[in-house]
Every structure is written in structure tokens, then in C-alpha cells.
């Protein structure tokens, strides 16, 4: 009863693909961003605005490490890959799938960066964030699925084919 853990940049489709994938392979669905919001009783952006990126990352790592679900599709936040211990824990209980998109696709899809709950450091651009995170997604991924130009259903089909469901 392995988990399927989705990682990737904000707007790559983790949550949207995750719901459809969970229905397709008959698993539960969990969005760790929603777990963070439930724990803190604030939106991601409110947490970042009121307490800063460092606090947000502490909460995110804690939520990831505390998660004990099985037989789930798990949509992680874009910054989940910063936490090696959490990624190792997820890898023990499932397969980590990197939903890969180009920076251009991120720019096209991420129109609400100021309200989306993306942890940018002062002076850091979205391109900087992309360059910083991509090697980490690649490091932790068991499977990489190229999502550019694909519908949600096509991405789900690629994941299902890669996992042999």
C-alpha cells in the first residue's frame, strides 16, 4: 500500500493532478499545504506574511515529518524538497514523483505569486527559486514526469504507466 508523493514547482499541477490520480488508482488524497493551513489556522500566505519564511519552513517540515498516512496520493508544497529527513521518510513509504515543468510554464501558470504562499527570500526571483529547487527535485525523485503541454489526464496517464497500475 505505497504512497505516491508528488513534488515540483508551485503551479506544476501537484494538487490538481493529485486529486485525479487518487481517483484513478483508488487511493486517498492529501495536500500537505492544507495540513499546514489547518494546523496554523491561516492561509500559507498569511503564515509567511505574519511569521516569515523560516517559521513557515519549520511548520512545513514538522507537518511532513508528522504525516503517517498510507495508501495515499500526497501533494506536497513546492518547498517540501528542502527537508531531507521528510523526503527520506516519504521515500520509505512510497514513490516520489517529480512533476517537471519549464520555468516558462511556471511563469504562465503562476499569476498569483504574491498570494499563493511561495517562500521567496528578499531579492530572490522566481527564476532564482527555480534554479535552486530543480536539482533538489531531481535528487529526491524516483520518477520524473514531464508535464509541459500536457492535460491533467495526460499527466495522470504518464504516472499510471510509470507505476504499472
Secondary structure, DSSP 8 states (H G I E B T S, - for coil): --EEEEE-STTSSHHHHHHHHHHHHT-EEEEHHHHHHHHHTS-HHHHHHHHHHHHHHHHHHHHHHH----SEEEE--TTGGG-HHHHHHHHHTEEEEEEE--HHHHHHH---TTTTT----TT--HHHHHHHHHHHHHHH-SEEEE-TT--HHHHHHHHHHHHT-
